[in-house]
């Protein structure tokens, strides 16, 4: 008996150069990137007990591998009030380890997508990042294309990022940093520091990024910015009153991390810079820098979980 022929839609992969062109600002990402960075996160002290503070500050110098691979064929999204849209994207796998002990700290598989214009709903071209985190979190972050997806000449503009715990103003939605001296003490005078980390870097982890490129000649930069349910003011996201929150993407959590009973991870924003660096002899290489902030909520405060890294394409 012969093998039955199944009726199906076959989506063949496009030629590599066509796929790369359709990736837009993501086109330089396919490949393997390796480098180092820094991770800062405030974690609860369980049920506190006799511990002096309800949290402890965890600091790690990190080493990282971030790999991207093309999704060859077009991805269809079926339209009803408009025609179908088709787009391409990338698989990624992020692996972050402690820079001293080599202990694995973070593992994240996911996708980056380059999404076209749509009419229903009316949206411009956007990027989306879909990530799965082993703590029991699923991330969908989205952002408009910066500079229409084209590179800027010269180096990136990297603004400071603030690691201080905070609340939000009930009227404006603006950030209000906590002023409790006991809570601020670990940020100002930490008990110990990883190699290469200073109190100034704890206050503004983006110093890791600006220090890394201070002596480099960067000739062009792609900017990728995505957010999920962002807190206004973090990584350039707009500040919005509580009555009109920034509803972009979202984070889904297992119940243990999805309620205020424990640590609630409910907001995310990130900026990636893909940089072309020119050496003194005129040769060039690609470099990837990023800063990302996850907002964790516990004991009535918002605690920035900040990760930064500088990676070089292999």
N, C-alpha and C positions, 0 to 999 in steps of 0.2 A: 504494500500500500504506500502510495506516495505521501510526501510531506504536504499538509494543507497550506495553501497560500493565504496569509492573513491580510485582510484589508486594513491598511493603516496609513498614516501620514508619515512620510520619511523626510526628515530634515537633515540634509547633508551639511557638513562643515564648509564654510566659505574658504577661499584661499587666504593664507595667513596675512597678506598685506591688506586685504579687504577687511578682515576682522580687526586688525590693528587700527585701521582708519576709523572704523565704527566705534571703537572704544573711546574715542575722544581724549579727554584728559587722563584716562586710565591706561593709555597705550604704552607708556614706558614701564608699567608695573610688572608685566609677566617676567618671571625669573625668580632668583633667590637673593634675598637681602640679608646681610648679617651686620651686627653692630652691638652697641652698648647704650644703656640709658639709666633711668632712675624711676623708682616706684614709691609713692607715698600714700599711705592709707591709715585712717583712724578706725580702730576696731573696738567693739565693746568688751568690757572686762566681765563677761558672763553676767551673773547676778550680783556682781560687785563684791559682796561680803565685806571683808576687812580691807579691801583695796582702796587706796586713797582717792582714785578717780574712776568714773564709770567707763573710761576708754583707755587704750594705749596706742601710741603712735608707732607704726611699723614702717621702717625705712629700708629699702634695698637698692643697692647698685645692681644693675641687671645686665645680662647678655641675652641677645635675641636673634632668632631666625624667623623671617617672614617670607613665605613663598607664595607666588601667584601663578596660576595657569589659566589659559584662555578656555572659555566655553565656546566651542567651535561654531555650533549652529545657532541660528536666531531663536530667541525665546518669544513665543507668542503670548500675548494677553488678549483675551477675547472681549471685544467690544459689543455693546448692545445699543447704547445711544450714540455711539460713534463707531468708526471702523476699527478693526483689530490693530493693535500696535505690536511691533517687533523690535527687539533690542538684543544686545550682546552684553557679556559680562565676564567676570573672572571668579574662579575658585581661589580662596586663600586659606593658609594655615599659619597661625601665629603661635610661636613657642618661646616663652620667656622663662629664664632661669636666674637664680641668684648669682651675681657676679663673683662672689667669694666661694660659696660652697658648691655651685653648679646644681643645686636642688631645683627641680622644676617648680615654677610658681604659677604659670598660666598657660593654658592650652585653649586655642579658639579656632575652630573651623568656620568658614563662612563664605559669603559672596559679596562682590562689588558689582553693581549694575549701572550702565549708562542709559538712562531712560529718555525717550523722545518726548516732544511736545504732545499734549493731549488737549482735546476740546471739551470733553465731558468726563471728569471735571476739567476746567480750564487751568492747565499748568504749563509752565515753560519746561525746557530741558532740565532734568535733575539727575543727581547721583543718589544711589541708595546703597547702604551697607547692611547686610544681614549677618548677624553673628550668633553663635551658640556658645555659652559659657558653662563649664561644668558645675558651677555653683547651683545651677538650676534656673538660668536666665536666658531669654531669647531677645535679641536686640534687632529692631528695625529703625535705622537712622537714615534721614534723607536731607538733601540740601540742594539749593540752586547752584548752577554752574557759576564759578567765579571767573570773571573776565571772559564770559562766553565759552569757557573751556580751553582758552588759549593760554600759553605761558606768558608771564610777565618778564620783562628784561631785568636782570640783576638779582640780588639776593632777596629772601623773604623778609617781610615785616613781622617780627615775632613779638607780640605784646606780653607783658608780665601776666602771670597767673597767680592767684592768691590761695594759699592752702588753709587759711584760717576758717574754723567752723563759723556758721552764720545762721541767721533767720532772714525772712523776707518782710519788708515793710507791708503792713496790711492794706495800705492804700495804693502805693505806687508799684509794689512788687520789687523795689530796689533792695539790694543786698544790705544787711545790717550785721557787721561782724561782731561775734561774741567778745565781751571784754572781761570775762572771768579770768583773773590772773592765774589761778590754778590750772585752768584749761589751756591757757596760752603758754604756760611754762615749758611743756615738752617741745613746742615748736621753736621756742627761743633758745633754750638750753637743753637740748636732748641728752639723754643719759649716755648714748654712744652714737657714733656716726660711721656709716660705711665708707670705704676708701674713696677719696675724691669728693665727698659730699661735705658741704659747709652749711652753717646756719643760714646764710644768705640763699643757698639753693633750696633749703627747706621752706623758706618764706616764699620763694618764687622758683619752682622747679624748671621753668623755661630758661633759666640761666644756663642749664646744661646744654641747651640747644644753641643759644647765642654764643656761648664760650666755644663750642665746637666749630663754629663757622667764622669766628672773629678774624682769622688770618687767611681765610679762603677767598678765592676769586670765583664767585658764583655768577654765571653769565645769564641764566634764565631759570624760572621757577614756575611749575604748575602748582595750583592751590586747590585742594580738595577739602571741603568743609561739610560735615554732616552732623545732624542732631537728632535726638529722640526725646520728646517731651522736655525740651530744654528749660533750665532755669535761666532767666534773663541775665545778661551780663557775663555769662561764662563763655569763654572763647568767642567773643564777639556777637553772641546771640542777643537779640533786642530785649530790652526790659519791658515787661507787660504787666499791667495791674492784675491782681488775682481774678477779677471779673472777666478778663479776656486773656487767658493763658496762651502760651505758645504751643499750639497743638501740632506737633510735627513728629511722625513716627511714634515709637513707644517701646516699652520694655515689659515683657511678660515674665513673671517669676513663679516658682513653686511657692506654695503657701508659707513655707518657713522663712523665705526672704521677701515675700510679697506683701507683708503687713507690717505695721508698726510694733508688733509684738517682739520682733527681733530687729534685724537690720533691713530696712526697706531700700532697695536699689531702684530708683524711679526716674532718674534723669541722666542724660548723656550728651556730651558734645565733644567733637574732635576736629582738629585741623591737621591735614597732611600736606607737606611740601615736598615735591619731587624736583630736585635741584640738579642742574648741570654745572659741574665744577671744573674749572680749567686749571691745570697744573702750570708750573713755571716754564715747562718746555713746550706748552701749547696743547698737550694731550688733554683729554677730558674724561670724566667719569660721572656716573649717576649716583646721587645720594638721596636718601629718603629720611626726612625728619617728621616727627609728629608729636603733638601734645593732645592728650585726651583726658577728660574729667568725667567721672561718674559721681553723681551725688548720692550719698548714703544717708539715711535718716534714722536716728535713734536718740534717745533721751531729749527729745524736743529740739534738736539741732540738725542742720544740714552739714555734712562732713565731706569736703572734696577728696575724692580718691583720684590722684593725679599720676599719670604715667607719661613719660617722655622717652624718646630714643632717637639716636642718629645711626642710620644703617647705610651700608654701601652695597651696591649691586655687584654680585659676583660674576 
